[in-house]
């Protein structure tokens, strides 16, 4: 058996009758009862029996197989996997913060409400919008909230027939999904060869659907990392026909300190706090998707809301007298710990350093792009923002794919960039270095990427069979997706059938 226990399941380390604890007899006179029959499983739970040290070593060794930002470079495009400063975690883990309860009396949680209020004002200032809600629990949840606000706006104005949302073909997949969940119809807008919105195509769609248009959703910079140059023209088109402009803030990172969506003409936007403002990201959460609105739309924000009363110098939580609110998107105010980490991050950097986030993210991305475009196919040349997309290797004759490159990167200790997204290119390789990486780290990544490009020529089979140094080799992704095995009972059943 491997001393590090790689490849073993905890069930395979189990020995009948072995326990990980030894507790003294509980003999203080309290009456104990068996769990009622109605609450018991019909099938006996199959649990591993291991001593404590085996359990600790097993899960510690498994944790070493994970790759995170604290382990190495993580250039996952579109997701902004930036470093989360330890101070964020330390602040969020202070007992008085970590143990606060959403149902406790409002007078006992005034500092928490002040933090929420201050964070809302900071986000409003950074984006050029009037007011924010922190209620949405994720980016897509924020998209849904923003679209519901837009629907509430048209409902208030008696324009219930506005059901169409214009979305560029380069948009995040959650955009059309959120629109569909909201009961809206998606109209796709074409992109130009340079990756930006085709204004002529948009004009024809506005002419065709004008009175039915509820909004246009835009991600800026877009999914290709390209800044949309024609936003003023686009915003005027949509506003002139009575629609609203929605800003998907998933790519806000390179905008900090450079420009603000509210100043561009956007009416509603969401922010991914777990991307731009340095809170844990991945594995489905925790996340946060605050939504901001321009002046005149504040009354449409969801409830509950935090209200400050100057006369008594205190905060209250209000749900009444909100006649035009889009309603409630969730209980309470989203993920408190995530908000606290974002708040800590903003205060730690301050205004001066926050202004450096965008320029540094942009500099790092362009440095990598320019250093590799002679060996990797760059379908859209020119200055990018925080991320860019290669279309696989420039030399296609070797048969080495983007998947092969991604797997080979694991052998060199790097997490792979996002692959096969966006769908505009066949071999998409989407790279985002973020602003927090050093030149030395980026130079090391560039060197490895160039080495892999040479390996593709000298020994393509080496890449096609990668990775070679990881505990688990190349996984059959298709089989895993079509036939996932998620329980030990299922694994045993499959083995018996085989």
Secondary structure, DSSP 4 states (H G I P E B T S, - for coil): --TT-TT--GGGG--TT--S-------SS----PPPGGGS-SS--------HHHHHHHHHHHHHT---TTTS-B-BTTT------HHHHHHHTSHHHHT--TTS-GGG-HHHHHHHHHHHHHHHHHHT-SEEE----SHHHHHHHHHHHHHHHHHHTT-TT--EEEEETTS-HHHHHHHHHTT-EEEEE-B-TTSSB-HHHHHHHHHHHGGGEEEEEEESS-TTS---TTHHHHHHHHHHTT-EEEEEETTGGGGTTT--HHHHT-SEEEE-HHHHT-----TT-S----EEE-TT-GGGS-BSEEEEETTTTEEEEE-SS-TT---BSSSTTS-HHHHHHHHHHHHHHHHHHHHHHHHHHHHHHHHHHHHHTTTB--SS-S--SS-EEEESBS-GGG---HHHHHHHHHHTT-B--EES-STTSTTEEEE---TT--HHHHHHHHHHHHHHHHHHHH-HHHHHT---SSSS----HHHHHHS---SHHHHHHHHHH-
